[in-house]
Amino acid sequence: MERKRPFIPRVGPVDRQIGARIREARIASGLTLDRLGRECGVTWAQVRMYERGRNRVSASRLHAIATAVGRPLDWFFA
């Protein structure tokens, strides 16, 4: 019997674009990785993973990040 591999979602170009925008907004707002993480309820390492496009950002987490850096949600997709 063939064993199926579990589905592992891959990050794509949109995830990397959003990550780059998160980094841009964080730096422009003067927040550190640690400070943004604390404001959004994640670790600084997780924020770094978002910024590098290694992990996908959920909609609710992106909303928290947008609020913390003072940007509208659609700005991250522009």
Stockholm file with secondary structure:
# STOCKHOLM 1.0

chainA/1-78         MERKRPFIPRVGPVDRQIGARIREARIASGLTLDRLGRECGVTWAQVRMYERGRNRVSASRLHAIATAVGRPLDWFFA
#=GR chainA/1-78 SS CCCCCCCCCCCCHHHHHHHHHHHHHHHHHTCCHHHHHHHHTSCHHHHHHHHTTSSCCCHHHHHHHHHHHTCCGGGGGC
#=GC SS_cons        CCCCCCCCCCCCHHHHHHHHHHHHHHHHHTCCHHHHHHHHTSCHHHHHHHHTTSSCCCHHHHHHHHHHHTCCGGGGGC
//
